[in-house]
Amino acid sequence: MSVIAVMFLIPVLWGISGSFRPRDEIFRYCNPISWRTFISENFNLDAYQEIFTDEVILYTRALFNSLFISFTAVALGLFVNSLAGFAFAKFNFRGKNLLFILVVFSFMIPFEIIVIPL
């Protein structure tokens, strides 16, 4: 189990350490794997500075768009699902149990199966 954990952690650690290196040093020490693969000789934050200041990347605009879509989807989902929960709790109507069972079973369908065909 720990061997599998190490196999999954090595690329993550390499990616994180690569973000603190100059571009020409990222692939220099990747084969064979040594301590230089994970520990940078020239530690810098230029890549992070470039993300926020480069006019081509527009990272801050992409971050705002992602946060806006996420918060809007959560707010609308909370509103609609609260109304549905209230209706199931307070109202008695024909087919209520069947509809409730269908709603609960829909939670078992992975979200990716619904979204990917769209």
PDB file as gemmi writes it, atoms N, CA and C in Angstrom:
CRYST1    1.000    1.000    1.000  90.00  90.00  90.00 P 1                      
ATOM      1  N   MET A   1       0.816  -1.190   0.000  1.00  0.00           N  
ATOM      2  CA  MET A   1       0.000   0.000   0.000  1.00  0.00           C  
ATOM      3  C   MET A   1       0.867   1.264   0.000  1.00  0.00           C  
ATOM      4  N   SER A   2       1.937   1.237   0.750  1.00  0.00           N  
ATOM      5  CA  SER A   2       2.807   2.414   0.791  1.00  0.00           C  
ATOM      6  C   SER A   2       3.564   2.592  -0.528  1.00  0.00           C  
ATOM      7  N   VAL A   3       3.832   1.509  -1.228  1.00  0.00           N  
ATOM      8  CA  VAL A   3       4.489   1.618  -2.538  1.00  0.00           C  
ATOM      9  C   VAL A   3       3.570   2.351  -3.514  1.00  0.00           C  
ATOM     10  N   ILE A   4       2.293   2.023  -3.478  1.00  0.00           N  
ATOM     11  CA  ILE A   4       1.325   2.696  -4.349  1.00  0.00           C  
ATOM     12  C   ILE A   4       1.214   4.170  -3.969  1.00  0.00           C  
ATOM     13  N   ALA A   5       1.231   4.457  -2.663  1.00  0.00           N  
ATOM     14  CA  ALA A   5       1.168   5.851  -2.213  1.00  0.00           C  
ATOM     15  C   ALA A   5       2.372   6.637  -2.709  1.00  0.00           C  
ATOM     16  N   VAL A   6       3.549   6.045  -2.663  1.00  0.00           N  
ATOM     17  CA  VAL A   6       4.758   6.722  -3.148  1.00  0.00           C  
ATOM     18  C   VAL A   6       4.673   6.940  -4.654  1.00  0.00           C  
ATOM     19  N   MET A   7       4.135   5.955  -5.375  1.00  0.00           N  
ATOM     20  CA  MET A   7       3.990   6.097  -6.825  1.00  0.00           C  
ATOM     21  C   MET A   7       3.075   7.265  -7.183  1.00  0.00           C  
ATOM     22  N   PHE A   8       2.052   7.502  -6.380  1.00  0.00           N  
ATOM     23  CA  PHE A   8       1.158   8.620  -6.644  1.00  0.00           C  
ATOM     24  C   PHE A   8       1.733   9.948  -6.150  1.00  0.00           C  
ATOM     25  N   LEU A   9       2.558   9.924  -5.129  1.00  0.00           N  
ATOM     26  CA  LEU A   9       3.095  11.162  -4.568  1.00  0.00           C  
ATOM     27  C   LEU A   9       4.272  11.726  -5.354  1.00  0.00           C  
ATOM     28  N   ILE A  10       5.049  10.879  -6.000  1.00  0.00           N  
ATOM     29  CA  ILE A  10       6.228  11.358  -6.731  1.00  0.00           C  
ATOM     30  C   ILE A  10       5.858  12.380  -7.813  1.00  0.00           C  
ATOM     31  N   PRO A  11       4.875  12.139  -8.675  1.00  0.00           N  
ATOM     32  CA  PRO A  11       4.536  13.173  -9.669  1.00  0.00           C  
ATOM     33  C   PRO A  11       3.992  14.457  -9.043  1.00  0.00           C  
ATOM     34  N   VAL A  12       3.265  14.326  -7.947  1.00  0.00           N  
ATOM     35  CA  VAL A  12       2.737  15.522  -7.278  1.00  0.00           C  
ATOM     36  C   VAL A  12       3.880  16.358  -6.713  1.00  0.00           C  
ATOM     37  N   LEU A  13       4.809  15.704  -6.033  1.00  0.00           N  
ATOM     38  CA  LEU A  13       5.959  16.425  -5.477  1.00  0.00           C  
ATOM     39  C   LEU A  13       6.825  17.031  -6.579  1.00  0.00           C  
ATOM     40  N   TRP A  14       6.983  16.305  -7.680  1.00  0.00           N  
ATOM     41  CA  TRP A  14       7.770  16.822  -8.796  1.00  0.00           C  
ATOM     42  C   TRP A  14       7.086  18.049  -9.406  1.00  0.00           C  
ATOM     43  N   GLY A  15       5.759  18.006  -9.520  1.00  0.00           N  
ATOM     44  CA  GLY A  15       5.035  19.160 -10.051  1.00  0.00           C  
ATOM     45  C   GLY A  15       5.126  20.374  -9.151  1.00  0.00           C  
ATOM     46  N   ILE A  16       5.002  20.149  -7.853  1.00  0.00           N  
ATOM     47  CA  ILE A  16       5.098  21.266  -6.910  1.00  0.00           C  
ATOM     48  C   ILE A  16       6.509  21.847  -6.905  1.00  0.00           C  
ATOM     49  N   SER A  17       7.512  20.976  -6.869  1.00  0.00           N  
ATOM     50  CA  SER A  17       8.886  21.494  -6.868  1.00  0.00           C  
ATOM     51  C   SER A  17       9.220  22.156  -8.200  1.00  0.00           C  
ATOM     52  N   GLY A  18       8.643  21.675  -9.286  1.00  0.00           N  
ATOM     53  CA  GLY A  18       8.884  22.289 -10.587  1.00  0.00           C  
ATOM     54  C   GLY A  18       8.318  23.691 -10.703  1.00  0.00           C  
ATOM     55  N   SER A  19       7.294  23.984  -9.909  1.00  0.00           N  
ATOM     56  CA  SER A  19       6.721  25.329  -9.968  1.00  0.00           C  
ATOM     57  C   SER A  19       7.628  26.371  -9.335  1.00  0.00           C  
ATOM     58  N   PHE A  20       8.606  25.946  -8.568  1.00  0.00           N  
ATOM     59  CA  PHE A  20       9.542  26.874  -7.928  1.00  0.00           C  
ATOM     60  C   PHE A  20      10.890  26.929  -8.645  1.00  0.00           C  
ATOM     61  N   ARG A  21      10.975  26.395  -9.860  1.00  0.00           N  
ATOM     62  CA  ARG A  21      12.236  26.355 -10.608  1.00  0.00           C  
ATOM     63  C   ARG A  21      12.152  27.234 -11.845  1.00  0.00           C  
ATOM     64  N   PRO A  22      13.307  27.628 -12.358  1.00  0.00           N  
ATOM     65  CA  PRO A  22      13.313  28.271 -13.680  1.00  0.00           C  
ATOM     66  C   PRO A  22      12.936  27.245 -14.756  1.00  0.00           C  
ATOM     67  N   ARG A  23      12.454  27.712 -15.874  1.00  0.00           N  
ATOM     68  CA  ARG A  23      11.974  26.799 -16.922  1.00  0.00           C  
ATOM     69  C   ARG A  23      13.054  25.856 -17.441  1.00  0.00           C  
ATOM     70  N   ASP A  24      14.272  26.341 -17.574  1.00  0.00           N  
ATOM     71  CA  ASP A  24      15.327  25.491 -18.135  1.00  0.00           C  
ATOM     72  C   ASP A  24      15.786  24.408 -17.168  1.00  0.00           C  
ATOM     73  N   GLU A  25      15.436  24.509 -15.895  1.00  0.00           N  
ATOM     74  CA  GLU A  25      15.879  23.526 -14.916  1.00  0.00           C  
ATOM     75  C   GLU A  25      14.829  22.445 -14.642  1.00  0.00           C  
ATOM     76  N   ILE A  26      13.626  22.594 -15.129  1.00  0.00           N  
ATOM     77  CA  ILE A  26      12.542  21.668 -14.779  1.00  0.00           C  
ATOM     78  C   ILE A  26      12.852  20.245 -15.234  1.00  0.00           C  
ATOM     79  N   PHE A  27      13.262  20.061 -16.485  1.00  0.00           N  
ATOM     80  CA  PHE A  27      13.491  18.715 -17.011  1.00  0.00           C  
ATOM     81  C   PHE A  27      14.962  18.291 -16.975  1.00  0.00           C  
ATOM     82  N   ARG A  28      15.818  19.115 -16.455  1.00  0.00           N  
ATOM     83  CA  ARG A  28      17.247  18.808 -16.469  1.00  0.00           C  
ATOM     84  C   ARG A  28      17.586  17.587 -15.618  1.00  0.00           C  
ATOM     85  N   TYR A  29      16.980  17.443 -14.457  1.00  0.00           N  
ATOM     86  CA  TYR A  29      17.350  16.371 -13.530  1.00  0.00           C  
ATOM     87  C   TYR A  29      16.244  15.328 -13.358  1.00  0.00           C  
ATOM     88  N   CYS A  30      15.397  15.149 -14.344  1.00  0.00           N  
ATOM     89  CA  CYS A  30      14.290  14.201 -14.158  1.00  0.00           C  
ATOM     90  C   CYS A  30      14.678  12.753 -14.480  1.00  0.00           C  
ATOM     91  N   ASN A  31      15.776  12.542 -15.199  1.00  0.00           N  
ATOM     92  CA  ASN A  31      16.161  11.177 -15.517  1.00  0.00           C  
ATOM     93  C   ASN A  31      17.661  11.025 -15.326  1.00  0.00           C  
ATOM     94  N   PRO A  32      18.133  10.208 -14.444  1.00  0.00           N  
ATOM     95  CA  PRO A  32      17.432   9.382 -13.461  1.00  0.00           C  
ATOM     96  C   PRO A  32      16.961  10.230 -12.276  1.00  0.00           C  
ATOM     97  N   ILE A  33      15.993   9.704 -11.552  1.00  0.00           N  
ATOM     98  CA  ILE A  33      15.435  10.427 -10.410  1.00  0.00           C  
ATOM     99  C   ILE A  33      16.471  10.487  -9.294  1.00  0.00           C  
ATOM    100  N   SER A  34      16.720  11.684  -8.828  1.00  0.00           N  
ATOM    101  CA  SER A  34      17.658  11.888  -7.718  1.00  0.00           C  
ATOM    102  C   SER A  34      17.087  12.976  -6.814  1.00  0.00           C  
ATOM    103  N   TRP A  35      17.857  13.383  -5.825  1.00  0.00           N  
ATOM    104  CA  TRP A  35      17.388  14.428  -4.926  1.00  0.00           C  
ATOM    105  C   TRP A  35      17.222  15.748  -5.660  1.00  0.00           C  
ATOM    106  N   ARG A  36      17.969  15.943  -6.753  1.00  0.00           N  
ATOM    107  CA  ARG A  36      17.849  17.178  -7.533  1.00  0.00           C  
ATOM    108  C   ARG A  36      16.532  17.246  -8.298  1.00  0.00           C  
ATOM    109  N   THR A  37      15.879  16.097  -8.455  1.00  0.00           N  
ATOM    110  CA  THR A  37      14.578  16.091  -9.106  1.00  0.00           C  
ATOM    111  C   THR A  37      13.558  16.853  -8.274  1.00  0.00           C  
ATOM    112  N   PHE A  38      13.681  16.797  -6.964  1.00  0.00           N  
ATOM    113  CA  PHE A  38      12.678  17.372  -6.069  1.00  0.00           C  
ATOM    114  C   PHE A  38      13.138  18.630  -5.348  1.00  0.00           C  
ATOM    115  N   ILE A  39      14.437  18.866  -5.251  1.00  0.00           N  
ATOM    116  CA  ILE A  39      14.953  20.037  -4.548  1.00  0.00           C  
ATOM    117  C   ILE A  39      15.645  20.934  -5.565  1.00  0.00           C  
ATOM    118  N   SER A  40      15.156  22.137  -5.681  1.00  0.00           N  
ATOM    119  CA  SER A  40      15.657  23.066  -6.682  1.00  0.00           C  
ATOM    120  C   SER A  40      16.968  23.711  -6.251  1.00  0.00           C  
ATOM    121  N   GLU A  41      17.858  23.915  -7.214  1.00  0.00           N  
ATOM    122  CA  GLU A  41      19.090  24.651  -6.941  1.00  0.00           C  
ATOM    123  C   GLU A  41      18.825  26.153  -6.942  1.00  0.00           C  
ATOM    124  N   ASN A  42      17.948  26.592  -7.818  1.00  0.00           N  
ATOM    125  CA  ASN A  42      17.625  28.015  -7.953  1.00  0.00           C  
ATOM    126  C   ASN A  42      16.152  28.229  -7.610  1.00  0.00           C  
ATOM    127  N   PHE A  43      15.863  28.362  -6.343  1.00  0.00           N  
ATOM    128  CA  PHE A  43      14.498  28.560  -5.877  1.00  0.00           C  
ATOM    129  C   PHE A  43      14.033  29.968  -6.243  1.00  0.00           C  
ATOM    130  N   ASN A  44      12.895  30.062  -6.971  1.00  0.00           N  
ATOM    131  CA  ASN A  44      12.333  31.380  -7.266  1.00  0.00           C  
ATOM    132  C   ASN A  44      10.820  31.279  -7.438  1.00  0.00           C  
ATOM    133  N   LEU A  45      10.191  32.425  -7.430  1.00  0.00           N  
ATOM    134  CA  LEU A  45       8.736  32.503  -7.561  1.00  0.00           C  
ATOM    135  C   LEU A  45       8.326  33.176  -8.871  1.00  0.00           C  
ATOM    136  N   ASP A  46       9.178  33.108  -9.879  1.00  0.00           N  
ATOM    137  CA  ASP A  46       8.899  33.777 -11.149  1.00  0.00           C  
ATOM    138  C   ASP A  46       7.653  33.226 -11.834  1.00  0.00           C  
ATOM    139  N   ALA A  47       7.425  31.926 -11.738  1.00  0.00           N  
ATOM    140  CA  ALA A  47       6.259  31.331 -12.391  1.00  0.00           C  
ATOM    141  C   ALA A  47       4.963  31.864 -11.784  1.00  0.00           C  
ATOM    142  N   TYR A  48       4.942  32.007 -10.471  1.00  0.00           N  
ATOM    143  CA  TYR A  48       3.742  32.527  -9.817  1.00  0.00           C  
ATOM    144  C   TYR A  48       3.546  34.011 -10.119  1.00  0.00           C  
ATOM    145  N   GLN A  49       4.625  34.738 -10.204  1.00  0.00           N  
ATOM    146  CA  GLN A  49       4.529  36.153 -10.566  1.00  0.00           C  
ATOM    147  C   GLN A  49       4.027  36.294 -11.997  1.00  0.00           C  
ATOM    148  N   GLU A  50       4.482  35.421 -12.883  1.00  0.00           N  
ATOM    149  CA  GLU A  50       4.065  35.476 -14.283  1.00  0.00           C  
ATOM    150  C   GLU A  50       2.583  35.173 -14.440  1.00  0.00           C  
ATOM    151  N   ILE A  51       2.059  34.269 -13.620  1.00  0.00           N  
ATOM    152  CA  ILE A  51       0.639  33.930 -13.709  1.00  0.00           C  
ATOM    153  C   ILE A  51      -0.229  35.162 -13.471  1.00  0.00           C  
ATOM    154  N   PHE A  52       0.124  35.947 -12.469  1.00  0.00           N  
ATOM    155  CA  PHE A  52      -0.716  37.073 -12.096  1.00  0.00           C  
ATOM    156  C   PHE A  52      -0.434  38.350 -12.880  1.00  0.00           C  
ATOM    157  N   THR A  53       0.733  38.462 -13.500  1.00  0.00           N  
ATOM    158  CA  THR A  53       1.077  39.704 -14.195  1.00  0.00           C  
ATOM    159  C   THR A  53       1.078  39.585 -15.712  1.00  0.00           C  
ATOM    160  N   ASP A  54       1.121  38.383 -16.270  1.00  0.00           N  
ATOM    161  CA  ASP A  54       1.168  38.223 -17.723  1.00  0.00           C  
ATOM    162  C   ASP A  54      -0.188  38.577 -18.322  1.00  0.00           C  
ATOM    163  N   GLU A  55      -0.184  39.394 -19.357  1.00  0.00           N  
ATOM    164  CA  GLU A  55      -1.431  39.818 -19.979  1.00  0.00           C  
ATOM    165  C   GLU A  55      -1.984  38.782 -20.943  1.00  0.00           C  
ATOM    166  N   VAL A  56      -1.201  37.795 -21.302  1.00  0.00           N  
ATOM    167  CA  VAL A  56      -1.667  36.757 -22.217  1.00  0.00           C  
ATOM    168  C   VAL A  56      -2.442  35.685 -21.464  1.00  0.00           C  
ATOM    169  N   ILE A  57      -1.998  35.348 -20.264  1.00  0.00           N  
ATOM    170  CA  ILE A  57      -2.607  34.252 -19.511  1.00  0.00           C  
ATOM    171  C   ILE A  57      -3.962  34.651 -18.933  1.00  0.00           C  
ATOM    172  N   LEU A  58      -4.102  35.846 -18.392  1.00  0.00           N  
ATOM    173  CA  LEU A  58      -5.341  36.340 -17.788  1.00  0.00           C  
ATOM    174  C   LEU A  58      -5.869  35.395 -16.716  1.00  0.00           C  
ATOM    175  N   TYR A  59      -4.990  35.014 -15.806  1.00  0.00           N  
ATOM    176  CA  TYR A  59      -5.348  34.075 -14.740  1.00  0.00           C  
ATOM    177  C   TYR A  59      -6.421  34.642 -13.824  1.00  0.00           C  
ATOM    178  N   THR A  60      -6.321  35.910 -13.485  1.00  0.00           N  
ATOM    179  CA  THR A  60      -7.293  36.483 -12.557  1.00  0.00           C  
ATOM    180  C   THR A  60      -8.690  36.505 -13.163  1.00  0.00           C  
ATOM    181  N   ARG A  61      -8.798  36.738 -14.456  1.00  0.00           N  
ATOM    182  CA  ARG A  61     -10.111  36.717 -15.116  1.00  0.00           C  
ATOM    183  C   ARG A  61     -10.672  35.299 -15.122  1.00  0.00           C  
ATOM    184  N   ALA A  62      -9.844  34.315 -15.405  1.00  0.00           N  
ATOM    185  CA  ALA A  62     -10.294  32.925 -15.390  1.00  0.00           C  
ATOM    186  C   ALA A  62     -10.703  32.498 -13.987  1.00  0.00           C  
ATOM    187  N   LEU A  63      -9.967  32.945 -12.981  1.00  0.00           N  
ATOM    188  CA  LEU A  63     -10.322  32.640 -11.592  1.00  0.00           C  
ATOM    189  C   LEU A  63     -11.661  33.267 -11.228  1.00  0.00           C  
ATOM    190  N   PHE A  64     -11.877  34.520 -11.611  1.00  0.00           N  
ATOM    191  CA  PHE A  64     -13.158  35.172 -11.344  1.00  0.00           C  
ATOM    192  C   PHE A  64     -14.300  34.435 -12.033  1.00  0.00           C  
ATOM    193  N   ASN A  65     -14.117  34.054 -13.298  1.00  0.00           N  
ATOM    194  CA  ASN A  65     -15.166  33.332 -14.023  1.00  0.00           C  
ATOM    195  C   ASN A  65     -15.505  32.017 -13.340  1.00  0.00           C  
ATOM    196  N   SER A  66     -14.499  31.274 -12.907  1.00  0.00           N  
ATOM    197  CA  SER A  66     -14.734  29.996 -12.234  1.00  0.00           C  
ATOM    198  C   SER A  66     -15.472  30.192 -10.920  1.00  0.00           C  
ATOM    199  N   LEU A  67     -15.059  31.180 -10.139  1.00  0.00           N  
ATOM    200  CA  LEU A  67     -15.732  31.442  -8.865  1.00  0.00           C  
ATOM    201  C   LEU A  67     -17.166  31.914  -9.076  1.00  0.00           C  
ATOM    202  N   PHE A  68     -17.397  32.747 -10.075  1.00  0.00           N  
ATOM    203  CA  PHE A  68     -18.747  33.228 -10.357  1.00  0.00           C  
ATOM    204  C   PHE A  68     -19.672  32.078 -10.745  1.00  0.00           C  
ATOM    205  N   ILE A  69     -19.221  31.218 -11.646  1.00  0.00           N  
ATOM    206  CA  ILE A  69     -20.039  30.074 -12.063  1.00  0.00           C  
ATOM    207  C   ILE A  69     -20.289  29.142 -10.890  1.00  0.00           C  
ATOM    208  N   SER A  70     -19.277  28.881 -10.079  1.00  0.00           N  
ATOM    209  CA  SER A  70     -19.428  27.978  -8.936  1.00  0.00           C  
ATOM    210  C   SER A  70     -20.429  28.521  -7.928  1.00  0.00           C  
ATOM    211  N   PHE A  71     -20.281  29.786  -7.554  1.00  0.00           N  
ATOM    212  CA  PHE A  71     -21.192  30.363  -6.563  1.00  0.00           C  
ATOM    213  C   PHE A  71     -22.619  30.462  -7.094  1.00  0.00           C  
ATOM    214  N   THR A  72     -22.771  30.784  -8.371  1.00  0.00           N  
ATOM    215  CA  THR A  72     -24.103  30.854  -8.960  1.00  0.00           C  
ATOM    216  C   THR A  72     -24.759  29.481  -8.985  1.00  0.00           C  
ATOM    217  N   ALA A  73     -24.011  28.459  -9.369  1.00  0.00           N  
ATOM    218  CA  ALA A  73     -24.565  27.101  -9.405  1.00  0.00           C  
ATOM    219  C   ALA A  73     -24.952  26.625  -8.008  1.00  0.00           C  
ATOM    220  N   VAL A  74     -24.137  26.925  -7.021  1.00  0.00           N  
ATOM    221  CA  VAL A  74     -24.451  26.519  -5.648  1.00  0.00           C  
ATOM    222  C   VAL A  74     -25.683  27.257  -5.143  1.00  0.00           C  
ATOM    223  N   ALA A  75     -25.780  28.552  -5.402  1.00  0.00           N  
ATOM    224  CA  ALA A  75     -26.929  29.330  -4.934  1.00  0.00           C  
ATOM    225  C   ALA A  75     -28.221  28.854  -5.583  1.00  0.00           C  
ATOM    226  N   LEU A  76     -28.200  28.634  -6.898  1.00  0.00           N  
ATOM    227  CA  LEU A  76     -29.404  28.144  -7.574  1.00  0.00           C  
ATOM    228  C   LEU A  76     -29.769  26.736  -7.122  1.00  0.00           C  
ATOM    229  N   GLY A  77     -28.777  25.876  -6.969  1.00  0.00           N  
ATOM    230  CA  GLY A  77     -29.043  24.522  -6.488  1.00  0.00           C  
ATOM    231  C   GLY A  77     -29.609  24.519  -5.084  1.00  0.00           C  
ATOM    232  N   LEU A  78     -29.080  25.366  -4.225  1.00  0.00           N  
ATOM    233  CA  LEU A  78     -29.587  25.475  -2.859  1.00  0.00           C  
ATOM    234  C   LEU A  78     -31.031  25.953  -2.848  1.00  0.00           C  
ATOM    235  N   PHE A  79     -31.340  26.936  -3.676  1.00  0.00           N  
ATOM    236  CA  PHE A  79     -32.704  27.459  -3.739  1.00  0.00           C  
ATOM    237  C   PHE A  79     -33.693  26.403  -4.235  1.00  0.00           C  
ATOM    238  N   VAL A  80     -33.390  25.786  -5.363  1.00  0.00           N  
ATOM    239  CA  VAL A  80     -34.303  24.797  -5.953  1.00  0.00           C  
ATOM    240  C   VAL A  80     -34.451  23.577  -5.056  1.00  0.00           C  
ATOM    241  N   ASN A  81     -33.360  23.087  -4.515  1.00  0.00           N  
ATOM    242  CA  ASN A  81     -33.430  21.897  -3.667  1.00  0.00           C  
ATOM    243  C   ASN A  81     -34.100  22.185  -2.331  1.00  0.00           C  
ATOM    244  N   SER A  82     -33.990  23.402  -1.828  1.00  0.00           N  
ATOM    245  CA  SER A  82     -34.712  23.763  -0.608  1.00  0.00           C  
ATOM    246  C   SER A  82     -36.214  23.762  -0.850  1.00  0.00           C  
ATOM    247  N   LEU A  83     -36.627  24.280  -1.994  1.00  0.00           N  
ATOM    248  CA  LEU A  83     -38.054  24.254  -2.322  1.00  0.00           C  
ATOM    249  C   LEU A  83     -38.554  22.821  -2.489  1.00  0.00           C  
ATOM    250  N   ALA A  84     -37.769  21.977  -3.126  1.00  0.00           N  
ATOM    251  CA  ALA A  84     -38.171  20.578  -3.299  1.00  0.00           C  
ATOM    252  C   ALA A  84     -38.238  19.871  -1.954  1.00  0.00           C  
ATOM    253  N   GLY A  85     -37.271  20.104  -1.085  1.00  0.00           N  
ATOM    254  CA  GLY A  85     -37.294  19.498   0.247  1.00  0.00           C  
ATOM    255  C   GLY A  85     -38.485  19.958   1.058  1.00  0.00           C  
ATOM    256  N   PHE A  86     -38.824  21.232   0.959  1.00  0.00           N  
ATOM    257  CA  PHE A  86     -40.001  21.744   1.660  1.00  0.00           C  
ATOM    258  C   PHE A  86     -41.272  21.081   1.139  1.00  0.00           C  
ATOM    259  N   ALA A  87     -41.368  20.933  -0.177  1.00  0.00           N  
ATOM    260  CA  ALA A  87     -42.553  20.301  -0.766  1.00  0.00           C  
ATOM    261  C   ALA A  87     -42.680  18.852  -0.319  1.00  0.00           C  
ATOM    262  N   PHE A  88     -41.586  18.121  -0.281  1.00  0.00           N  
ATOM    263  CA  PHE A  88     -41.650  16.729   0.175  1.00  0.00           C  
ATOM    264  C   PHE A  88     -41.999  16.645   1.657  1.00  0.00           C  
ATOM    265  N   ALA A  89     -41.573  17.602   2.442  1.00  0.00           N  
ATOM    266  CA  ALA A  89     -41.815  17.550   3.886  1.00  0.00           C  
ATOM    267  C   ALA A  89     -43.225  17.991   4.258  1.00  0.00           C  
ATOM    268  N   LYS A  90     -43.777  18.982   3.596  1.00  0.00           N  
ATOM    269  CA  LYS A  90     -45.027  19.597   4.053  1.00  0.00           C  
ATOM    270  C   LYS A  90     -46.267  19.210   3.254  1.00  0.00           C  
ATOM    271  N   PHE A  91     -46.119  18.888   1.982  1.00  0.00           N  
ATOM    272  CA  PHE A  91     -47.294  18.644   1.150  1.00  0.00           C  
ATOM    273  C   PHE A  91     -47.513  17.154   0.946  1.00  0.00           C  
ATOM    274  N   ASN A  92     -48.783  16.777   0.894  1.00  0.00           N  
ATOM    275  CA  ASN A  92     -49.162  15.404   0.552  1.00  0.00           C  
ATOM    276  C   ASN A  92     -49.821  15.434  -0.821  1.00  0.00           C  
ATOM    277  N   PHE A  93     -49.278  14.689  -1.740  1.00  0.00           N  
ATOM    278  CA  PHE A  93     -49.829  14.630  -3.088  1.00  0.00           C  
ATOM    279  C   PHE A  93     -49.652  13.223  -3.626  1.00  0.00           C  
ATOM    280  N   ARG A  94     -50.439  12.908  -4.646  1.00  0.00           N  
ATOM    281  CA  ARG A  94     -50.388  11.580  -5.233  1.00  0.00           C  
ATOM    282  C   ARG A  94     -49.043  11.374  -5.930  1.00  0.00           C  
ATOM    283  N   GLY A  95     -48.411  10.247  -5.678  1.00  0.00           N  
ATOM    284  CA  GLY A  95     -47.121   9.928  -6.273  1.00  0.00           C  
ATOM    285  C   GLY A  95     -45.934  10.513  -5.524  1.00  0.00           C  
ATOM    286  N   LYS A  96     -46.184  11.025  -4.309  1.00  0.00           N  
ATOM    287  CA  LYS A  96     -45.108  11.647  -3.525  1.00  0.00           C  
ATOM    288  C   LYS A  96     -44.002  10.647  -3.213  1.00  0.00           C  
ATOM    289  N   ASN A  97     -44.371   9.443  -2.783  1.00  0.00           N  
ATOM    290  CA  ASN A  97     -43.363   8.437  -2.430  1.00  0.00           C  
ATOM    291  C   ASN A  97     -42.559   7.995  -3.651  1.00  0.00           C  
ATOM    292  N   LEU A  98     -43.243   7.784  -4.764  1.00  0.00           N  
ATOM    293  CA  LEU A  98     -42.545   7.382  -5.989  1.00  0.00           C  
ATOM    294  C   LEU A  98     -41.584   8.477  -6.454  1.00  0.00           C  
ATOM    295  N   LEU A  99     -42.041   9.719  -6.428  1.00  0.00           N  
ATOM    296  CA  LEU A  99     -41.183  10.828  -6.836  1.00  0.00           C  
ATOM    297  C   LEU A  99     -39.994  10.987  -5.894  1.00  0.00           C  
ATOM    298  N   PHE A 100     -40.225  10.788  -4.593  1.00  0.00           N  
ATOM    299  CA  PHE A 100     -39.129  10.881  -3.625  1.00  0.00           C  
ATOM    300  C   PHE A 100     -38.097   9.783  -3.866  1.00  0.00           C  
ATOM    301  N   ILE A 101     -38.572   8.571  -4.157  1.00  0.00           N  
ATOM    302  CA  ILE A 101     -37.657   7.463  -4.452  1.00  0.00           C  
ATOM    303  C   ILE A 101     -36.843   7.761  -5.713  1.00  0.00           C  
ATOM    304  N   LEU A 102     -37.475   8.328  -6.734  1.00  0.00           N  
ATOM    305  CA  LEU A 102     -36.746   8.684  -7.955  1.00  0.00           C  
ATOM    306  C   LEU A 102     -35.683   9.756  -7.681  1.00  0.00           C  
ATOM    307  N   VAL A 103     -36.020  10.721  -6.845  1.00  0.00           N  
ATOM    308  CA  VAL A 103     -35.045  11.762  -6.502  1.00  0.00           C  
ATOM    309  C   VAL A 103     -33.869  11.162  -5.751  1.00  0.00           C  
ATOM    310  N   VAL A 104     -34.153  10.289  -4.780  1.00  0.00           N  
ATOM    311  CA  VAL A 104     -33.074   9.666  -4.005  1.00  0.00           C  
ATOM    312  C   VAL A 104     -32.213   8.779  -4.900  1.00  0.00           C  
ATOM    313  N   PHE A 105     -32.827   8.024  -5.805  1.00  0.00           N  
ATOM    314  CA  PHE A 105     -32.047   7.189  -6.722  1.00  0.00           C  
ATOM    315  C   PHE A 105     -31.210   8.032  -7.690  1.00  0.00           C  
ATOM    316  N   SER A 106     -31.684   9.227  -8.018  1.00  0.00           N  
ATOM    317  CA  SER A 106     -30.895  10.077  -8.919  1.00  0.00           C  
ATOM    318  C   SER A 106     -29.590  10.525  -8.259  1.00  0.00           C  
ATOM    319  N   PHE A 107     -29.539  10.536  -6.924  1.00  0.00           N  
ATOM    320  CA  PHE A 107     -28.290  10.872  -6.236  1.00  0.00           C  
ATOM    321  C   PHE A 107     -27.226   9.803  -6.451  1.00  0.00           C  
ATOM    322  N   MET A 108     -27.631   8.604  -6.799  1.00  0.00           N  
ATOM    323  CA  MET A 108     -26.682   7.504  -6.977  1.00  0.00           C  
ATOM    324  C   MET A 108     -26.010   7.536  -8.346  1.00  0.00           C  
ATOM    325  N   ILE A 109     -26.528   8.332  -9.268  1.00  0.00           N  
ATOM    326  CA  ILE A 109     -25.934   8.442 -10.598  1.00  0.00           C  
ATOM    327  C   ILE A 109     -24.776   9.433 -10.520  1.00  0.00           C  
ATOM    328  N   PRO A 110     -23.581   9.031 -10.903  1.00  0.00           N  
ATOM    329  CA  PRO A 110     -22.449   9.964 -10.856  1.00  0.00           C  
ATOM    330  C   PRO A 110     -22.697  11.178 -11.752  1.00  0.00           C  
ATOM    331  N   PHE A 111     -22.266  12.323 -11.288  1.00  0.00           N  
ATOM    332  CA  PHE A 111     -22.480  13.581 -12.003  1.00  0.00           C  
ATOM    333  C   PHE A 111     -21.834  13.558 -13.388  1.00  0.00           C  
ATOM    334  N   GLU A 112     -20.707  12.892 -13.516  1.00  0.00           N  
ATOM    335  CA  GLU A 112     -19.994  12.856 -14.793  1.00  0.00           C  
ATOM    336  C   GLU A 112     -20.808  12.167 -15.881  1.00  0.00           C  
ATOM    337  N   ILE A 113     -21.591  11.166 -15.503  1.00  0.00           N  
ATOM    338  CA  ILE A 113     -22.403  10.446 -16.488  1.00  0.00           C  
ATOM    339  C   ILE A 113     -23.460  11.370 -17.076  1.00  0.00           C  
ATOM    340  N   ILE A 114     -23.952  12.287 -16.281  1.00  0.00           N  
ATOM    341  CA  ILE A 114     -24.966  13.223 -16.752  1.00  0.00           C  
ATOM    342  C   ILE A 114     -24.332  14.341 -17.575  1.00  0.00           C  
ATOM    343  N   VAL A 115     -23.182  14.836 -17.174  1.00  0.00           N  
ATOM    344  CA  VAL A 115     -22.588  16.026 -17.782  1.00  0.00           C  
ATOM    345  C   VAL A 115     -21.833  15.722 -19.067  1.00  0.00           C  
ATOM    346  N   ILE A 116     -21.125  14.615 -19.144  1.00  0.00           N  
ATOM    347  CA  ILE A 116     -20.263  14.335 -20.298  1.00  0.00           C  
ATOM    348  C   ILE A 116     -21.036  14.310 -21.623  1.00  0.00           C  
ATOM    349  N   PRO A 117     -22.224  13.709 -21.707  1.00  0.00           N  
ATOM    350  CA  PRO A 117     -22.938  13.768 -22.989  1.00  0.00           C  
ATOM    351  C   PRO A 117     -23.369  15.172 -23.393  1.00  0.00           C  
ATOM    352  N   LEU A 118     -23.484  16.083 -22.438  1.00  0.00           N  
ATOM    353  CA  LEU A 118     -23.905  17.438 -22.780  1.00  0.00           C  
ATOM    354  C   LEU A 118     -22.782  18.151 -23.495  1.00  0.00           C  
TER     355      LEU A 118                                                      
END                                                                             
